[in-house]
């Protein structure tokens, strides 16, 4: 769904964030901003992880803290799947215009995350991992902001982030080996970003 364009163009009168939040918690796909590549990534990874929800984000790379901040206005509050534990969340307005409703999910810290993006046309998968260390409560920008310390080369991640555009999809857990196995089965190449 083209949520931002639809809302700003007057074609829809509410953001889909709460519906996407519920779909993700139910082990399904709720993808933002009509992002077909991230939607396809979520379909593949939801099957691979047996329902673990992905978190689409726009990144902010904080070079001073050597962190990446995965920011967006919707996220599940069951990051380990429908049967997993829940974490706190708030319903707030959407950040860009302070209208409608969106979700700030206070995601768990101390876990390894795996961030991916599949591209069928390129037959490639971007991948990097990070350790979840904080949730940024700042009211500016997107509502859910998971802070992670990237595993690997921070400078490479920073320098090459925009090769495919902004969005990536983040999952809880060390999913590197399963992603490589899926890529091999599909005939895709994995590109490690960090």
C-alpha positions in Angstrom: 0.0 0.0 0.0 1.3 3.4 -0.9 0.5 4.8 2.5 2.3 8.1 2.5 1.3 9.0 -1.1 -2.2 7.8 -0.5 -2.6 9.8 2.8 -1.0 13.0 1.4 -3.0 12.7 -1.8 -6.3 12.3 0.0 -6.9 8.7 -1.3 -6.9 7.1 2.1 -7.9 8.7 5.4 -5.9 6.7 7.9 -2.5 5.2 8.0 -2.3 1.4 7.8 0.4 1.2 10.6 -1.9 -0.5 13.2 -3.1 -3.1 10.7 0.5 -3.8 9.7 1.5 -4.1 13.3 -1.2 -6.8 13.9 -0.3 -8.6 10.7 3.3 -8.8 11.7 2.4 -10.0 15.2 0.3 -12.7 13.6 3.2 -14.1 11.6 2.1 -12.5 8.3 3.5 -9.6 6.2 2.7 -5.9 6.7 5.0 -3.9 4.5 5.2 -0.1 4.4 5.3 2.4 1.6 4.4 0.1 -1.3 8.0 -1.2 -1.1 7.7 -4.3 -3.3 11.4 -5.4 -2.8 11.0 -5.3 1.0 7.7 -7.0 0.8 9.3 -9.9 -1.2 12.1 -10.0 1.3 9.5 -10.3 4.1 7.6 -13.1 2.3 10.8 -15.1 1.9 12.1 -14.4 5.5 8.7 -15.0 7.1 8.7 -18.5 5.5 12.3 -19.1 6.4 11.8 -18.1 10.0 8.4 -19.7 10.4 6.6 -16.4 11.1 9.2 -14.2 12.7 8.3 -10.7 11.7 10.6 -8.4 9.9 11.0 -4.7 10.6 11.3 -2.4 7.5 13.3 0.7 8.3 15.0 3.8 7.1 18.5 3.9 8.6 20.3 6.6 10.4 24.0 5.8 10.8 25.3 7.4 14.0 29.1 7.5 13.4 29.8 9.1 16.8 28.3 6.1 18.6 29.2 3.6 15.9 25.5 2.5 15.7 22.9 2.1 13.1 19.4 3.2 14.0 16.6 1.3 12.3 13.8 3.8 12.2 10.2 3.5 11.0 6.6 4.1 12.2 5.5 0.5 12.4 7.0 -2.6 14.0 5.7 -5.8 15.7 5.9 -6.2 19.4 6.4 -9.9 19.0 9.9 -9.9 17.3 10.4 -13.7 17.9 7.2 -14.7 16.3 3.5 -15.0 17.2 4.1 -17.5 20.0 7.1 -15.5 21.4 7.2 -13.0 24.2 5.7 -9.5 23.6 7.5 -6.2 24.4 5.9 -2.9 25.3 4.5 -0.6 22.6 2.7 2.7 22.4 0.2 4.0 19.9 1.2 7.5 18.8 0.6 9.8 15.8 2.6 9.2 12.6 5.8 11.1 12.9 6.0 13.0 9.6 2.7 14.9 10.0 1.5 14.1 13.6 -1.7 12.7 12.2 -3.3 9.2 12.3 -1.9 6.4 14.4 1.3 4.5 14.3 3.3 2.3 16.7 6.4 2.8 18.8 7.6 -0.7 19.7 10.2 -0.8 22.4 12.2 -3.7 21.0 14.3 -6.0 23.1 18.1 -5.3 23.5 21.0 -7.7 23.9 20.1 -9.8 20.8 21.9 -10.3 17.5 19.8 -9.1 14.5 20.1 -9.9 10.9 19.2 -7.3 8.3 18.5 -8.3 4.7 17.1 -7.2 1.4 16.4 -9.5 -1.5 16.5 -8.3 -5.1 15.1 -10.7 -7.7 16.3 -8.7 -10.7 19.8 -8.6 -9.5 19.6 -12.1 -8.0 21.4 -10.7 -4.9 20.8 -10.4 -1.2 22.2 -7.7 0.9 23.0 -8.8 4.5 24.5 -7.3 7.6 24.2 -8.1 11.3 24.2 -6.0 14.5 23.6 -6.3 18.2 20.5 -4.5 19.5 21.7 -2.1 22.2 19.0 0.5 22.7 15.7 2.1 21.6 16.0 5.8 20.8 13.1 7.6 22.5 13.7 10.9 20.6 10.4 12.3 19.3 11.9 13.4 16.0 11.7 11.2 13.0 10.1 7.7 13.0 8.4 6.3 16.1 10.2 2.9 16.5 14.0 3.4 16.5 16.1 0.3 17.3 19.8 1.1 17.8 22.3 -1.6 17.0 26.1 -1.9 16.9 27.0 -3.4 13.5 29.1 -6.5 13.3 31.9 -6.0 10.9 33.1 -2.9 9.0 31.1 0.2 10.0 32.8 2.3 7.3 31.9 -0.1 4.6 28.3 -0.1 5.8 28.2 3.7 5.8 29.9 4.1 2.4 27.8 1.6 0.5 24.4 1.9 2.2 22.7 3.8 -0.6 23.5 1.3 -3.3 19.9 -0.1 -3.2 18.0 2.8 -1.6 17.2 3.1 2.0 14.9 0.3 3.1 16.2 -2.9 4.7 14.3 -5.5 6.7 15.7 -6.5 10.2 15.0 -9.8 12.0 15.9 -10.9 15.5 18.4 -13.8 15.5 21.5 -15.0 13.9 20.0 -15.9 10.5 23.2 -15.6 8.4 23.6 -19.3 7.6 19.9 -19.8 6.7 20.0 -16.7 4.4 23.1 -18.1 2.7 21.4 -21.5 2.3 18.3 -19.8 0.8 20.4 -17.7 -1.5 22.3 -20.8 -2.7 19.0 -22.6 -3.4 17.7 -19.6 -5.4 21.0 -19.0 -7.3 21.4 -15.6 -5.6 24.7 -14.0 -4.4 24.9 -12.7 -0.9 26.6 -9.3 -0.4 27.7 -8.6 3.1 27.4 -4.9 3.7 29.6 -4.6 6.8 
